[in-house]
Amino acid sequence: MARSMLIITRQSPWSGPSAREALDIVLAGGAFELPLGLLFLDDGVFQLAPAQQAAHLQQKDLTANLQALPMFGIDSLFAARRSLSERGLDETALPLQVDVLDDAALSALINRYDHVITL
């Protein structure tokens, strides 16, 4: 039986390679049909911000990769309500369907997975 894995992405899409690396891990795991979840936490919720203009920062836009997650069987997407609120992001305006969780639900989510990787 495959072990489940939760990837926690905590970095903004423009702060370095961590956001892209988290997506690469999730997409690779999805290709092998591993039970995966992806949690956007802290500045990682900025990856969900609509209308990003990554080219202005000479970065590659991650939006297409995020939109491809369901095609790879990655349907377990989560975001921390507190992180969204603290960064002024409206959970109803996110371009990707995610389950928005409060602090208690986050703890339960993390405990549900066999392995947790934080980037």
Number of C-alpha atoms within 10 A of each C-alpha: 4 8 10 14 20 23 22 22 26 21 23 21 25 18 11 11 13 18 23 21 13 21 18 13 15 24 23 13 18 20 13 11 13 18 19 23 22 24 26 26 23 20 18 24 25 22 24 24 20 14 10 14 11 14 9 8 9 9 14 14 18 17 18 9 12 16 12 12 19 14 11 15 18 21 17 16 19 20 25 22 21 15 21 22 12 10 12 11 17 12 19 10 11 15 14 17 17 19 15 19 18 13 11 8 12 18 11 11 15 17 12 13 16 12 13 16 12 13 14
